[in-house]
Amino acid sequence: PNTDILHPERGGIKVNDDGWIVVNKYLETSQPNVWTLGDANGKYPFKHKANYEAQVVYYNAILKMGVKADYHAVPHAVFTYPEVASVGLREKESVEKYGKDNVLIGIHRYQDTAKGEAMALKENYFVKVIVQKGTMKILGAHLIGPHASVLIQEIISLMYTPEQSATPIVQGMHIHPALSEVVQKAFDSLSSPEVYHHVLEHHYQLPFE
């Protein structure tokens, strides 16, 4: 942060020990009616996060709506080849938070869909999803493969609904043969962490978590 140069404290705006501007859950600083969004608050340095915060600040500073910033599902993508995209908790974090008996994990490879076969995909590109057992609440999703940053959006959008449930993906009709089927099939393959790791080792021959 550049707060050591800009000196926001001269305007009554507090910063934390690392120099980031301190905001409350409404993105208001310690100085009433002064708001902060984007990289300045040190939370998730992504442009899409700043766009989201701009909406929150508009609702609160202009419309006085009292909207709280929500960071439970901040997505990100790496635009390499193949693309990598992720949102929410990882497997280890999910198990630690909810317990292994309350977590289900699903995985499906691109190449095991009609579109993936048509694209002649040989690499182990995949979609991995994590949900809470019983409620189908989406806890996290991790994709590696073509158009991962696009495919994950279906999951992200549901994580911002009241139930955060994966049920619409499971029950919703997906176009065939479209690459989006790999997302649906990942949720169709939900199993316990033990079974998931057995599948990785003996079927996919993938050692990762």
Disulfide bonds with the S-S distance in Angstrom:
none
